[in-house]
Every structure is written in C-alpha cells, then in structure tokens.
Amino acid sequence: MSSEQSNDPLHGITLEMILNHLVQQYGFEELGTRIAIKCFTDNPSIKSSLKFLRRTPWARKKVEELYLTSIKRK
C-alpha cells in the first residue's frame, strides 16, 4: 500500500470551511466587492451562499480562487 498525496491545494477543505474563512477575513460586504455575486450583497448568510455556490460552478471557482490567494498571503 502506498500513501498517495493529492496535489490539489483544496483537498480536504470543504466549501463551508472556505466560505467561513473568507467571511471571517473579509466580511460579506468586502466579498461582494471582490466577487460581484448577489449572495454576498443581498441579505447574505453562510447558508444561502453555500446553497448558491454549490449550484453555480463559475461562482464557486471564483470563491476557491480568492481563498487560495488569501491563504498564500499569510
């Protein structure tokens, strides 16, 4: 048996973990500025944002890219 390591930097990180990190770091107002999607600007919540992001691949990709950028800065 060999232990394979994934080259995916998001391996093991859930969308909820990503979103919680970004909301804690930027807040919904700043997220709405950085990524112009309604779930961040119009009555935002973690639950509604997760629902939207799970159904919208292009938006999820933007959120994942922002997350990767934000953790590289630390």
C-alpha positions in Angstrom: 0.0 0.0 0.0 1.3 3.4 -0.9 0.1 6.7 0.6 -0.8 9.0 -2.2 -0.8 12.7 -1.7 -3.1 14.9 -3.6 -1.6 17.9 -5.5 -5.0 19.7 -5.1 -4.5 22.5 -2.6 -8.2 22.3 -1.7 -8.1 18.6 -0.9 -9.9 18.0 2.4 -11.2 21.6 2.6 -15.0 21.9 2.4 -16.8 24.8 0.7 -18.2 25.7 4.1 -14.7 26.0 5.6 -13.6 28.1 2.6 -16.6 30.4 3.0 -16.3 30.8 6.7 -12.6 31.7 6.3 -13.4 34.3 3.7 -16.3 35.8 5.7 -14.1 36.0 8.8 -11.2 37.6 6.8 -13.2 40.0 4.6 -16.8 40.1 5.7 -19.7 39.8 3.3 -19.5 43.5 2.2 -15.9 43.1 1.0 -16.6 39.7 -0.5 -19.4 41.3 -2.5 -16.9 43.9 -3.8 -14.3 41.3 -4.7 -16.7 38.8 -6.2 -19.8 40.5 -7.6 -22.5 37.9 -6.8 -25.8 38.6 -5.2 -25.5 36.0 -2.5 -22.8 38.2 -0.9 -24.5 41.6 -1.4 -28.3 41.0 -0.9 -29.2 39.7 2.6 -26.1 37.5 2.8 -25.8 34.4 5.0 -23.5 31.4 5.1 -26.4 29.1 4.4 -27.8 31.0 1.4 -24.3 31.5 0.0 -23.5 27.8 0.3 -26.7 26.9 -1.5 -25.9 29.2 -4.4 -22.2 28.3 -4.6 -23.0 24.5 -4.7 -25.3 25.0 -7.7 -23.1 27.6 -9.6 -19.7 26.2 -10.7 -18.4 29.6 -12.0 -19.1 31.3 -8.7 -17.6 28.5 -6.7 -14.5 28.7 -8.8 -14.1 32.4 -8.1 -14.6 31.8 -4.3 -12.0 29.0 -4.3 -9.5 31.2 -6.2 -10.0 34.0 -3.7 -9.5 31.6 -0.9 -6.2 30.2 -2.4 -5.0 33.8 -2.9 -5.9 34.7 0.7 -4.0 31.8 2.3 -0.9 32.4 0.2 -0.7 36.0 1.6 -0.4 34.7 5.2 
